[in-house]
Structures are given as structure tokens and as C-alpha cells.
Amino acid sequence: MVRRRFRKVPKDKKTGVAKKYLSGAKNKAAKAAEIKRTAAAYKRGEYIDIEAVQKSRVAQDGSKKKTKKKTVKRGRKKSS
């Protein structure tokens, strides 16, 4: 039986992690370290706190978040 072959993906030279996972990160080294740490824990069968992983990845995201503009409530003028 022939084994399946997968296409080689471009990897980051310093970290060895696929470039697509590091694109847009503020700190690529920190994001790569977090990905490797999570992968190693998964392989060992340890519990992975998904919410904490998502939170750290969002914090490392380089995209700017849109902030809502405060709107001034316009009430009726007081008649005197």
C-alpha cells in the first residue's frame, strides 16, 4: 500500500512553524513558541485549556480592533 504524501508548506526559518500560522502576528517568536508548546502538550495527552489558547492568540493578533464611537444621547430641550 502506498503512503499518502503531503505537499511541503513554507516554514519560518527561525522557528520551523508554517508561515501561515505566524502571518499578521505582533510577536512571531512568542506565537510560534505558544503553538509548539500547545502541540507538545497535545501529543503528551495533557489537558489543553482552549479558551486560554484562543485568548493568547487574539492578544498576539496584529490586526487593529475597531472601537465603537460614543454617541451622545440627544434628548428634548428643556423649555423655560
C-alpha positions, 0 to 999 in steps of 0.5 A: 500500500502506498503512503499518502504524501503531503505537499511541503508548506513554507516554514519560518526559518527561525522557528520551523512553524508554517508561515501561515500560522505566524502571518499578521502576528505582533510577536512571531517568536512568542506565537510560534513558541505558544503553538509548539508548546500547545502541540507538545502538550497535545501529543503528551495527552495533557489537558489543553485549556482552549479558551486560554489558547484562543485568548493568547492568540487574539492578544498576539493578533496584529490586526487593529480592533475597531472601537465603537464611537460614543454617541451622545444621547440627544434628548428634548430641550428643556423649555423655560 
